[in-house]
Amino acid sequence: MREAGAIARLLLLRAAAKEWNVDVNQLDTKNGQVIQRDSSKKKDFGDLVETAKTLPIPKASEVKLKTDSSSI
């Protein structure tokens, strides 16, 4: 499940990068939005769906899973 979520997150980041014509490395996600660091640009995940549908699905090897140190 974590891998699927990471793939979806990367797809949304790439959709925003395409819409804003910026590098995906300038973007992050927070509270259901993609945000561009160092600017005030924000976009809800739902508003990126149409663009995301046009992009190729990222491969699992393209995502980095955050470690979860809170679960044992």
Summary of the structure (lengths in Angstrom):
residues: 72
radius of gyration: 12.5
end to end distance: 17.1
largest distance: 40.8
contacts: 154
relative contact order: 0.23
helix: 46%
strand: 15%
